[in-house]
Amino acid sequence: MQKTLTIPTITCNHCLMSIKRELGFVDGVDYVDGNVGAKTVLVTYTDDAALDQARAMLAEAGYAPTN
Ligand SMILES: [Cu+2]
């Protein structure tokens, strides 16, 4: 499954690196691809629980998704 998350606090590539690192700790998240200009992150995941966990992890890291 895939979901594009909008994250307004993304400002640069360093943000994307932090996000990728954080999501690397989430079981069931297989791949993360980010777009700084669009302030979005495309997450590839195995089930809804993984996406919920990814959202929680992002919020904790200061990168709360708006969707
Ligand atoms: Cu940044």
N, CA, C, O and the ligand as a Tripos MOL2 file, in Angstrom:
@<TRIPOS>MOLECULE
protein
  269   267    68     0     0
PROTEIN
NO_CHARGES

@<TRIPOS>ATOM
      1 N           0.8480   -1.1860    0.0000 N.3       1 MET1
      2 CA          0.0000    0.0000    0.0000 C.3       1 MET1
      3 C           0.8820    1.2340    0.0000 C.2       1 MET1
      4 O           2.0260    1.2070    0.4540 O.2       1 MET1
      5 N           0.3280    2.3080   -0.5160 N.am      2 GLN2
      6 CA          1.0870    3.5590   -0.5500 C.3       2 GLN2
      7 C           0.2100    4.7180   -0.1260 C.2       2 GLN2
      8 O          -0.9960    4.7310   -0.3740 O.2       2 GLN2
      9 N           0.8410    5.7010    0.5240 N.am      3 LYS3
     10 CA          0.1130    6.8970    0.9450 C.3       3 LYS3
     11 C           1.0540    8.0930    0.8380 C.2       3 LYS3
     12 O           2.2080    8.0260    1.2610 O.2       3 LYS3
     13 N           0.5500    9.1900    0.2690 N.am      4 THR4
     14 CA          1.3190   10.4260    0.2360 C.3       4 THR4
     15 C           0.8890   11.2960    1.4060 C.2       4 THR4
     16 O          -0.2500   11.7610    1.4630 O.2       4 THR4
     17 N           1.8000   11.5080    2.3290 N.am      5 LEU5
     18 CA          1.5170   12.3310    3.4980 C.3       5 LEU5
     19 C           2.0110   13.7560    3.2510 C.2       5 LEU5
     20 O           3.1200   13.9560    2.7540 O.2       5 LEU5
     21 N           1.1930   14.7360    3.5960 N.am      6 THR6
     22 CA          1.5970   16.1410    3.5210 C.3       6 THR6
     23 C           2.1070   16.5740    4.8890 C.2       6 THR6
     24 O           1.4320   16.4130    5.9070 O.2       6 THR6
     25 N           3.3240   17.1300    4.8850 N.am      7 ILE7
     26 CA          3.9760   17.4980    6.1480 C.3       7 ILE7
     27 C           4.5200   18.9240    6.0260 C.2       7 ILE7
     28 O           5.6130   19.1340    5.5000 O.2       7 ILE7
     29 N           3.7480   19.9050    6.5170 N.am      8 PRO8
     30 CA          4.1060   21.3200    6.3160 C.3       8 PRO8
     31 C           5.4560   21.7190    6.9270 C.2       8 PRO8
     32 O           6.0590   22.7020    6.4960 O.2       8 PRO8
     33 N           5.9320   20.9710    7.9190 N.am      9 THR9
     34 CA          7.1810   21.3630    8.5790 C.3       9 THR9
     35 C           8.4270   20.8900    7.8270 C.2       9 THR9
     36 O           9.5430   21.1120    8.2950 O.2       9 THR9
     37 N           8.2570   20.2480    6.6780 N.am     10 ILE10
     38 CA          9.4170   19.9080    5.8440 C.3      10 ILE10
     39 C           9.9390   21.1840    5.1940 C.2      10 ILE10
     40 O           9.2080   21.8660    4.4750 O.2      10 ILE10
     41 N          11.2050   21.5040    5.4500 N.am     11 THR11
     42 CA         11.7780   22.7120    4.8550 C.3      11 THR11
     43 C          13.0130   22.4430    4.0150 C.2      11 THR11
     44 O          13.3860   23.2800    3.1930 O.2      11 THR11
     45 N          13.6530   21.3070    4.1990 N.am     12 CYS12
     46 CA         14.8820   21.0560    3.4530 C.3      12 CYS12
     47 C          15.1820   19.5590    3.4060 C.2      12 CYS12
     48 O          14.4540   18.7530    3.9850 O.2      12 CYS12
     49 N          16.2510   19.2010    2.7170 N.am     13 ASN13
     50 CA         16.6110   17.7900    2.5830 C.3      13 ASN13
     51 C          16.9670   17.1510    3.9140 C.2      13 ASN13
     52 O          16.8020   15.9470    4.1090 O.2      13 ASN13
     53 N          17.4610   17.9850    4.8280 N.am     14 HIS14
     54 CA         17.7790   17.4410    6.1420 C.3      14 HIS14
     55 C          16.5270   16.9190    6.8320 C.2      14 HIS14
     56 O          16.5640   15.8890    7.5040 O.2      14 HIS14
     57 N          15.4280   17.6280    6.6640 N.am     15 CYS15
     58 CA         14.1460   17.1600    7.2060 C.3      15 CYS15
     59 C          13.8060   15.7850    6.6360 C.2      15 CYS15
     60 O          13.3870   14.8870    7.3660 O.2      15 CYS15
     61 N          13.9890   15.6310    5.3360 N.am     16 LEU16
     62 CA         13.6790   14.3410    4.7120 C.3      16 LEU16
     63 C          14.5610   13.2370    5.2640 C.2      16 LEU16
     64 O          14.1040   12.1160    5.4870 O.2      16 LEU16
     65 N          15.8160   13.5560    5.4810 N.am     17 MET17
     66 CA         16.7280   12.5550    6.0390 C.3      17 MET17
     67 C          16.2750   12.1300    7.4270 C.2      17 MET17
     68 O          16.2980   10.9460    7.7630 O.2      17 MET17
     69 N          15.8580   13.1120    8.2360 N.am     18 SER18
     70 CA         15.3710   12.8010    9.5790 C.3      18 SER18
     71 C          14.1240   11.9330    9.5080 C.2      18 SER18
     72 O          13.9810   10.9650   10.2540 O.2      18 SER18
     73 N          13.2240   12.2950    8.6000 N.am     19 ILE19
     74 CA         11.9780   11.5440    8.4430 C.3      19 ILE19
     75 C          12.2660   10.1110    8.0180 C.2      19 ILE19
     76 O          11.6880    9.1680    8.5590 O.2      19 ILE19
     77 N          13.1580    9.9520    7.0520 N.am     20 LYS20
     78 CA         13.4900    8.6020    6.5930 C.3      20 LYS20
     79 C          14.1060    7.7790    7.7110 C.2      20 LYS20
     80 O          13.8380    6.5850    7.8390 O.2      20 LYS20
     81 N          14.9340    8.4280    8.5180 N.am     21 ARG21
     82 CA         15.5580    7.7040    9.6260 C.3      21 ARG21
     83 C          14.4880    7.2600   10.6320 C.2      21 ARG21
     84 O          14.4630    6.1060   11.0620 O.2      21 ARG21
     85 N          13.6090    8.1960   10.9970 N.am     22 GLU22
     86 CA         12.5460    7.8700   11.9640 C.3      22 GLU22
     87 C          11.6760    6.7230   11.4560 C.2      22 GLU22
     88 O          11.3820    5.7820   12.1930 O.2      22 GLU22
     89 N          11.2730    6.8110   10.2090 N.am     23 LEU23
     90 CA         10.3610    5.7970    9.6720 C.3      23 LEU23
     91 C          11.0600    4.4610    9.4650 C.2      23 LEU23
     92 O          10.4080    3.4260    9.3330 O.2      23 LEU23
     93 N          12.3810    4.4880    9.4380 N.am     24 GLY24
     94 CA         13.1380    3.2500    9.3510 C.3      24 GLY24
     95 C          12.9580    2.3680   10.5770 C.2      24 GLY24
     96 O          13.2210    1.1660   10.5400 O.2      24 GLY24
     97 N          12.4990    2.9910   11.6740 N.am     25 PHE25
     98 CA         12.2820    2.2310   12.9130 C.3      25 PHE25
     99 C          10.8800    1.6350   12.9770 C.2      25 PHE25
    100 O          10.5730    0.8830   13.9020 O.2      25 PHE25
    101 N          10.0350    1.9580   12.0200 N.am     26 VAL26
    102 CA          8.6450    1.4950   12.0660 C.3      26 VAL26
    103 C           8.5060    0.1690   11.3100 C.2      26 VAL26
    104 O           8.7850    0.0810   10.1140 O.2      26 VAL26
    105 N           8.0650   -0.8590   12.0430 N.am     27 ASP27
    106 CA          7.7970   -2.1560   11.4000 C.3      27 ASP27
    107 C           6.6870   -2.0050   10.3710 C.2      27 ASP27
    108 O           5.6540   -1.3980   10.6540 O.2      27 ASP27
    109 N           6.8910   -2.5450    9.1950 N.am     28 GLY28
    110 CA          5.8460   -2.5200    8.1820 C.3      28 GLY28
    111 C           5.9530   -1.3550    7.2310 C.2      28 GLY28
    112 O           5.1910   -1.2740    6.2680 O.2      28 GLY28
    113 N           6.8950   -0.4360    7.4810 N.am     29 VAL29
    114 CA          7.1620    0.6270    6.5090 C.3      29 VAL29
    115 C           8.3270    0.1610    5.6410 C.2      29 VAL29
    116 O           9.4380   -0.0450    6.1280 O.2      29 VAL29
    117 N           8.0540   -0.0010    4.3450 N.am     30 ASP30
    118 CA          9.0510   -0.5960    3.4560 C.3      30 ASP30
    119 C           9.8910    0.4340    2.7230 C.2      30 ASP30
    120 O          11.0710    0.2080    2.4510 O.2      30 ASP30
    121 N           9.2750    1.5720    2.4020 N.am     31 TYR31
    122 CA          9.9910    2.5290    1.5630 C.3      31 TYR31
    123 C           9.4310    3.9280    1.8050 C.2      31 TYR31
    124 O           8.2290    4.1030    2.0040 O.2      31 TYR31
    125 N          10.3190    4.9190    1.7850 N.am     32 VAL32
    126 CA          9.9210    6.3080    2.0010 C.3      32 VAL32
    127 C          10.5950    7.1690    0.9520 C.2      32 VAL32
    128 O          11.8140    7.1270    0.7830 O.2      32 VAL32
    129 N           9.7960    7.9450    0.2540 N.am     33 ASP33
    130 CA         10.3500    8.8450   -0.7500 C.3      33 ASP33
    131 C           9.7730   10.2400   -0.5070 C.2      33 ASP33
    132 O           8.5570   10.4020   -0.4140 O.2      33 ASP33
    133 N          10.6350   11.2360   -0.4050 N.am     34 GLY34
    134 CA         10.1670   12.5680   -0.0420 C.3      34 GLY34
    135 C          10.3280   13.5890   -1.1460 C.2      34 GLY34
    136 O          11.1320   13.4230   -2.0640 O.2      34 GLY34
    137 N           9.5370   14.6600   -1.0370 N.am     35 ASN35
    138 CA          9.6070   15.7790   -1.9760 C.3      35 ASN35
    139 C           9.6010   17.0790   -1.1700 C.2      35 ASN35
    140 O           8.5720   17.4620   -0.6130 O.2      35 ASN35
    141 N          10.7360   17.7470   -1.1100 N.am     36 VAL36
    142 CA         10.8580   18.9520   -0.2830 C.3      36 VAL36
    143 C           9.9430   20.0580   -0.8020 C.2      36 VAL36
    144 O           9.2460   20.7050   -0.0210 O.2      36 VAL36
    145 N           9.9440   20.2780   -2.1200 N.am     37 GLY37
    146 CA          9.1520   21.3560   -2.6990 C.3      37 GLY37
    147 C           7.6720   21.2150   -2.4290 C.2      37 GLY37
    148 O           6.9800   22.1940   -2.1490 O.2      37 GLY37
    149 N           7.1940   19.9860   -2.5160 N.am     38 ALA38
    150 CA          5.7700   19.7210   -2.3060 C.3      38 ALA38
    151 C           5.4390   19.4970   -0.8300 C.2      38 ALA38
    152 O           4.2690   19.4450   -0.4520 O.2      38 ALA38
    153 N           6.4750   19.3640   -0.0010 N.am     39 LYS39
    154 CA          6.3040   19.0430    1.4220 C.3      39 LYS39
    155 C           5.4830   17.7690    1.6010 C.2      39 LYS39
    156 O           4.5480   17.7120    2.4010 O.2      39 LYS39
    157 N           5.8580   16.7570    0.8380 N.am     40 THR40
    158 CA          5.1590   15.4770    0.9220 C.3      40 THR40
    159 C           6.1460   14.3310    1.0870 C.2      40 THR40
    160 O           7.3230   14.4340    0.7410 O.2      40 THR40
    161 N           5.6260   13.2440    1.6230 N.am     41 VAL41
    162 CA          6.3940   12.0190    1.7660 C.3      41 VAL41
    163 C           5.5220   10.8630    1.2930 C.2      41 VAL41
    164 O           4.4080   10.6640    1.7780 O.2      41 VAL41
    165 N           6.0480   10.1100    0.3420 N.am     42 LEU42
    166 CA          5.3420    8.9230   -0.1390 C.3      42 LEU42
    167 C           5.8250    7.7200    0.6720 C.2      42 LEU42
    168 O           7.0010    7.3570    0.6380 O.2      42 LEU42
    169 N           4.9020    7.1220    1.3900 N.am     43 VAL43
    170 CA          5.2380    5.9950    2.2640 C.3      43 VAL43
    171 C           4.6680    4.7110    1.6680 C.2      43 VAL43
    172 O           3.4830    4.6410    1.3420 O.2      43 VAL43
    173 N           5.5130    3.7060    1.5320 N.am     44 THR44
    174 CA          5.0610    2.3840    1.1100 C.3      44 THR44
    175 C           5.0480    1.4990    2.3550 C.2      44 THR44
    176 O           6.0550    1.3860    3.0540 O.2      44 THR44
    177 N           3.8980    0.8690    2.6300 N.am     45 TYR45
    178 CA          3.7360    0.1620    3.9010 C.3      45 TYR45
    179 C           2.9010   -1.0970    3.6960 C.2      45 TYR45
    180 O           2.2570   -1.2740    2.6620 O.2      45 TYR45
    181 N           2.9250   -1.9700    4.7060 N.am     46 THR46
    182 CA          2.2950   -3.2780    4.5610 C.3      46 THR46
    183 C           0.8690   -3.3380    5.0890 C.2      46 THR46
    184 O           0.0520   -4.0970    4.5660 O.2      46 THR46
    185 N           0.5520   -2.5480    6.1210 N.am     47 ASP47
    186 CA         -0.8140   -2.5720    6.6540 C.3      47 ASP47
    187 C          -1.1220   -1.2530    7.3660 C.2      47 ASP47
    188 O          -0.2290   -0.4430    7.6130 O.2      47 ASP47
    189 N          -2.4040   -1.0540    7.6910 N.am     48 ASP48
    190 CA         -2.8350    0.2140    8.2790 C.3      48 ASP48
    191 C          -2.1580    0.5060    9.6120 C.2      48 ASP48
    192 O          -1.9160    1.6640    9.9520 O.2      48 ASP48
    193 N          -1.8540   -0.5470   10.3620 N.am     49 ALA49
    194 CA         -1.1960   -0.3510   11.6490 C.3      49 ALA49
    195 C           0.1690    0.3110   11.4440 C.2      49 ALA49
    196 O           0.5840    1.1490   12.2430 O.2      49 ALA49
    197 N           0.8510   -0.0660   10.3840 N.am     50 ALA50
    198 CA          2.1620    0.5190   10.0900 C.3      50 ALA50
    199 C           2.0280    1.9980    9.7570 C.2      50 ALA50
    200 O           2.8580    2.8090   10.1680 O.2      50 ALA50
    201 N           0.9830    2.3510    9.0120 N.am     51 LEU51
    202 CA          0.7840    3.7560    8.6650 C.3      51 LEU51
    203 C           0.4290    4.5760    9.9070 C.2      51 LEU51
    204 O           0.9160    5.6940   10.0730 O.2      51 LEU51
    205 N          -0.4150    4.0230   10.7750 N.am     52 ASP52
    206 CA         -0.7530    4.7130   12.0290 C.3      52 ASP52
    207 C           0.4980    4.9570   12.8560 C.2      52 ASP52
    208 O           0.6910    6.0370   13.4150 O.2      52 ASP52
    209 N           1.3370    3.9470   12.9240 N.am     53 GLN53
    210 CA          2.5640    4.0550   13.7080 C.3      53 GLN53
    211 C           3.5040    5.0910   13.0810 C.2      53 GLN53
    212 O           4.1780    5.8450   13.7820 O.2      53 GLN53
    213 N           3.5310    5.1090   11.7500 N.am     54 ALA54
    214 CA          4.3670    6.0750   11.0430 C.3      54 ALA54
    215 C           3.8920    7.5010   11.3440 C.2      54 ALA54
    216 O           4.7070    8.3920   11.5870 O.2      54 ALA54
    217 N           2.5860    7.7120   11.3280 N.am     55 ARG55
    218 CA          2.0330    9.0380   11.6460 C.3      55 ARG55
    219 C           2.4230    9.4710   13.0550 C.2      55 ARG55
    220 O           2.8190   10.6150   13.2780 O.2      55 ARG55
    221 N           2.3030    8.5370   14.0050 N.am     56 ALA56
    222 CA          2.6200    8.8410   15.3990 C.3      56 ALA56
    223 C           4.1010    9.1810   15.5490 C.2      56 ALA56
    224 O           4.4660   10.1170   16.2600 O.2      56 ALA56
    225 N           4.9400    8.4150   14.8750 N.am     57 MET57
    226 CA          6.3800    8.6310   14.9350 C.3      57 MET57
    227 C           6.7300    9.9980   14.3540 C.2      57 MET57
    228 O           7.5670   10.7140   14.9050 O.2      57 MET57
    229 N           6.1010   10.3560   13.2590 N.am     58 LEU58
    230 CA          6.3580   11.6430   12.6210 C.3      58 LEU58
    231 C           5.9240   12.7940   13.5220 C.2      58 LEU58
    232 O           6.6480   13.7780   13.6700 O.2      58 LEU58
    233 N           4.7530   12.6730   14.1180 N.am     59 ALA59
    234 CA          4.2430   13.7280   15.0020 C.3      59 ALA59
    235 C           5.2030   13.9500   16.1590 C.2      59 ALA59
    236 O           5.4770   15.0860   16.5460 O.2      59 ALA59
    237 N           5.7100   12.8490   16.7090 N.am     60 GLU60
    238 CA          6.6350   12.9220   17.8290 C.3      60 GLU60
    239 C           7.9300   13.6340   17.4270 C.2      60 GLU60
    240 O           8.5540   14.3130   18.2440 O.2      60 GLU60
    241 N           8.3230   13.4750   16.1720 N.am     61 ALA61
    242 CA          9.5880   14.0390   15.6900 C.3      61 ALA61
    243 C           9.4240   15.4750   15.1770 C.2      61 ALA61
    244 O          10.3800   16.0790   14.6930 O.2      61 ALA61
    245 N           8.1980   16.0150   15.2880 N.am     62 GLY62
    246 CA          7.9800   17.3880   14.8280 C.3      62 GLY62
    247 C           7.5790   17.4890   13.3680 C.2      62 GLY62
    248 O           7.5990   18.5710   12.7810 O.2      62 GLY62
    249 N           7.2150   16.3560   12.7890 N.am     63 TYR63
    250 CA          6.8210   16.3410   11.3740 C.3      63 TYR63
    251 C           5.4130   15.7470   11.2330 C.2      63 TYR63
    252 O           5.1950   14.7810   10.5010 O.2      63 TYR63
    253 N           4.4800   16.3460   11.9460 N.am     64 ALA64
    254 CA          3.1170   15.8250   11.9340 C.3      64 ALA64
    255 C           2.4820   15.9610   10.5600 C.2      64 ALA64
    256 O           2.4550   17.0580   10.0010 O.2      64 ALA64
    257 N           1.9710   14.8700   10.0050 N.am     65 PRO65
    258 CA          1.2660   14.9480    8.7230 C.3      65 PRO65
    259 C          -0.1110   15.5850    8.9130 C.2      65 PRO65
    260 O          -0.7330   15.4310    9.9640 O.2      65 PRO65
    261 N          -0.5780   16.2950    7.8990 N.am     66 THR66
    262 CA         -1.9070   16.9110    7.9610 C.3      66 THR66
    263 C          -2.9590   16.0130    7.3310 C.2      66 THR66
    264 O          -4.1310   16.3870    7.2820 O.2      66 THR66
    265 N          -2.5750   14.8450    6.8520 N.am     67 ASN67
    266 CA         -3.5550   13.9290    6.2640 C.3      67 ASN67
    267 C          -3.2230   12.4990    6.6370 C.2      67 ASN67
    268 O          -3.9320   11.5760    6.2370 O.2      67 ASN67
    269 CU         15.0180   20.6870    7.0840 Cu       68 CU68
@<TRIPOS>BOND
     1     1     2 1
     2     2     3 1
     3     3     4 2
     4     3     5 am
     5     5     6 1
     6     6     7 1
     7     7     8 2
     8     7     9 am
     9     9    10 1
    10    10    11 1
    11    11    12 2
    12    11    13 am
    13    13    14 1
    14    14    15 1
    15    15    16 2
    16    15    17 am
    17    17    18 1
    18    18    19 1
    19    19    20 2
    20    19    21 am
    21    21    22 1
    22    22    23 1
    23    23    24 2
    24    23    25 am
    25    25    26 1
    26    26    27 1
    27    27    28 2
    28    27    29 am
    29    29    30 1
    30    30    31 1
    31    31    32 2
    32    31    33 am
    33    33    34 1
    34    34    35 1
    35    35    36 2
    36    35    37 am
    37    37    38 1
    38    38    39 1
    39    39    40 2
    40    39    41 am
    41    41    42 1
    42    42    43 1
    43    43    44 2
    44    43    45 am
    45    45    46 1
    46    46    47 1
    47    47    48 2
    48    47    49 am
    49    49    50 1
    50    50    51 1
    51    51    52 2
    52    51    53 am
    53    53    54 1
    54    54    55 1
    55    55    56 2
    56    55    57 am
    57    57    58 1
    58    58    59 1
    59    59    60 2
    60    59    61 am
    61    61    62 1
    62    62    63 1
    63    63    64 2
    64    63    65 am
    65    65    66 1
    66    66    67 1
    67    67    68 2
    68    67    69 am
    69    69    70 1
    70    70    71 1
    71    71    72 2
    72    71    73 am
    73    73    74 1
    74    74    75 1
    75    75    76 2
    76    75    77 am
    77    77    78 1
    78    78    79 1
    79    79    80 2
    80    79    81 am
    81    81    82 1
    82    82    83 1
    83    83    84 2
    84    83    85 am
    85    85    86 1
    86    86    87 1
    87    87    88 2
    88    87    89 am
    89    89    90 1
    90    90    91 1
    91    91    92 2
    92    91    93 am
    93    93    94 1
    94    94    95 1
    95    95    96 2
    96    95    97 am
    97    97    98 1
    98    98    99 1
    99    99   100 2
   100    99   101 am
   101   101   102 1
   102   102   103 1
   103   103   104 2
   104   103   105 am
   105   105   106 1
   106   106   107 1
   107   107   108 2
   108   107   109 am
   109   109   110 1
   110   110   111 1
   111   111   112 2
   112   111   113 am
   113   113   114 1
   114   114   115 1
   115   115   116 2
   116   115   117 am
   117   117   118 1
   118   118   119 1
   119   119   120 2
   120   119   121 am
   121   121   122 1
   122   122   123 1
   123   123   124 2
   124   123   125 am
   125   125   126 1
   126   126   127 1
   127   127   128 2
   128   127   129 am
   129   129   130 1
   130   130   131 1
   131   131   132 2
   132   131   133 am
   133   133   134 1
   134   134   135 1
   135   135   136 2
   136   135   137 am
   137   137   138 1
   138   138   139 1
   139   139   140 2
   140   139   141 am
   141   141   142 1
   142   142   143 1
   143   143   144 2
   144   143   145 am
   145   145   146 1
   146   146   147 1
   147   147   148 2
   148   147   149 am
   149   149   150 1
   150   150   151 1
   151   151   152 2
   152   151   153 am
   153   153   154 1
   154   154   155 1
   155   155   156 2
   156   155   157 am
   157   157   158 1
   158   158   159 1
   159   159   160 2
   160   159   161 am
   161   161   162 1
   162   162   163 1
   163   163   164 2
   164   163   165 am
   165   165   166 1
   166   166   167 1
   167   167   168 2
   168   167   169 am
   169   169   170 1
   170   170   171 1
   171   171   172 2
   172   171   173 am
   173   173   174 1
   174   174   175 1
   175   175   176 2
   176   175   177 am
   177   177   178 1
   178   178   179 1
   179   179   180 2
   180   179   181 am
   181   181   182 1
   182   182   183 1
   183   183   184 2
   184   183   185 am
   185   185   186 1
   186   186   187 1
   187   187   188 2
   188   187   189 am
   189   189   190 1
   190   190   191 1
   191   191   192 2
   192   191   193 am
   193   193   194 1
   194   194   195 1
   195   195   196 2
   196   195   197 am
   197   197   198 1
   198   198   199 1
   199   199   200 2
   200   199   201 am
   201   201   202 1
   202   202   203 1
   203   203   204 2
   204   203   205 am
   205   205   206 1
   206   206   207 1
   207   207   208 2
   208   207   209 am
   209   209   210 1
   210   210   211 1
   211   211   212 2
   212   211   213 am
   213   213   214 1
   214   214   215 1
   215   215   216 2
   216   215   217 am
   217   217   218 1
   218   218   219 1
   219   219   220 2
   220   219   221 am
   221   221   222 1
   222   222   223 1
   223   223   224 2
   224   223   225 am
   225   225   226 1
   226   226   227 1
   227   227   228 2
   228   227   229 am
   229   229   230 1
   230   230   231 1
   231   231   232 2
   232   231   233 am
   233   233   234 1
   234   234   235 1
   235   235   236 2
   236   235   237 am
   237   237   238 1
   238   238   239 1
   239   239   240 2
   240   239   241 am
   241   241   242 1
   242   242   243 1
   243   243   244 2
   244   243   245 am
   245   245   246 1
   246   246   247 1
   247   247   248 2
   248   247   249 am
   249   249   250 1
   250   250   251 1
   251   251   252 2
   252   251   253 am
   253   253   254 1
   254   254   255 1
   255   255   256 2
   256   255   257 am
   257   257   258 1
   258   258   259 1
   259   259   260 2
   260   259   261 am
   261   261   262 1
   262   262   263 1
   263   263   264 2
   264   263   265 am
   265   265   266 1
   266   266   267 1
   267   267   268 2
@<TRIPOS>SUBSTRUCTURE
     1 MET1         2 RESIDUE 1 A MET
     2 GLN2         6 RESIDUE 1 A GLN
     3 LYS3        10 RESIDUE 1 A LYS
     4 THR4        14 RESIDUE 1 A THR
     5 LEU5        18 RESIDUE 1 A LEU
     6 THR6        22 RESIDUE 1 A THR
     7 ILE7        26 RESIDUE 1 A ILE
     8 PRO8        30 RESIDUE 1 A PRO
     9 THR9        34 RESIDUE 1 A THR
    10 ILE10       38 RESIDUE 1 A ILE
    11 THR11       42 RESIDUE 1 A THR
    12 CYS12       46 RESIDUE 1 A CYS
    13 ASN13       50 RESIDUE 1 A ASN
    14 HIS14       54 RESIDUE 1 A HIS
    15 CYS15       58 RESIDUE 1 A CYS
    16 LEU16       62 RESIDUE 1 A LEU
    17 MET17       66 RESIDUE 1 A MET
    18 SER18       70 RESIDUE 1 A SER
    19 ILE19       74 RESIDUE 1 A ILE
    20 LYS20       78 RESIDUE 1 A LYS
    21 ARG21       82 RESIDUE 1 A ARG
    22 GLU22       86 RESIDUE 1 A GLU
    23 LEU23       90 RESIDUE 1 A LEU
    24 GLY24       94 RESIDUE 1 A GLY
    25 PHE25       98 RESIDUE 1 A PHE
    26 VAL26      102 RESIDUE 1 A VAL
    27 ASP27      106 RESIDUE 1 A ASP
    28 GLY28      110 RESIDUE 1 A GLY
    29 VAL29      114 RESIDUE 1 A VAL
    30 ASP30      118 RESIDUE 1 A ASP
    31 TYR31      122 RESIDUE 1 A TYR
    32 VAL32      126 RESIDUE 1 A VAL
    33 ASP33      130 RESIDUE 1 A ASP
    34 GLY34      134 RESIDUE 1 A GLY
    35 ASN35      138 RESIDUE 1 A ASN
    36 VAL36      142 RESIDUE 1 A VAL
    37 GLY37      146 RESIDUE 1 A GLY
    38 ALA38      150 RESIDUE 1 A ALA
    39 LYS39      154 RESIDUE 1 A LYS
    40 THR40      158 RESIDUE 1 A THR
    41 VAL41      162 RESIDUE 1 A VAL
    42 LEU42      166 RESIDUE 1 A LEU
    43 VAL43      170 RESIDUE 1 A VAL
    44 THR44      174 RESIDUE 1 A THR
    45 TYR45      178 RESIDUE 1 A TYR
    46 THR46      182 RESIDUE 1 A THR
    47 ASP47      186 RESIDUE 1 A ASP
    48 ASP48      190 RESIDUE 1 A ASP
    49 ALA49      194 RESIDUE 1 A ALA
    50 ALA50      198 RESIDUE 1 A ALA
    51 LEU51      202 RESIDUE 1 A LEU
    52 ASP52      206 RESIDUE 1 A ASP
    53 GLN53      210 RESIDUE 1 A GLN
    54 ALA54      214 RESIDUE 1 A ALA
    55 ARG55      218 RESIDUE 1 A ARG
    56 ALA56      222 RESIDUE 1 A ALA
    57 MET57      226 RESIDUE 1 A MET
    58 LEU58      230 RESIDUE 1 A LEU
    59 ALA59      234 RESIDUE 1 A ALA
    60 GLU60      238 RESIDUE 1 A GLU
    61 ALA61      242 RESIDUE 1 A ALA
    62 GLY62      246 RESIDUE 1 A GLY
    63 TYR63      250 RESIDUE 1 A TYR
    64 ALA64      254 RESIDUE 1 A ALA
    65 PRO65      258 RESIDUE 1 A PRO
    66 THR66      262 RESIDUE 1 A THR
    67 ASN67      266 RESIDUE 1 A ASN
    68 CU68       269 GROUP 0 **** ****
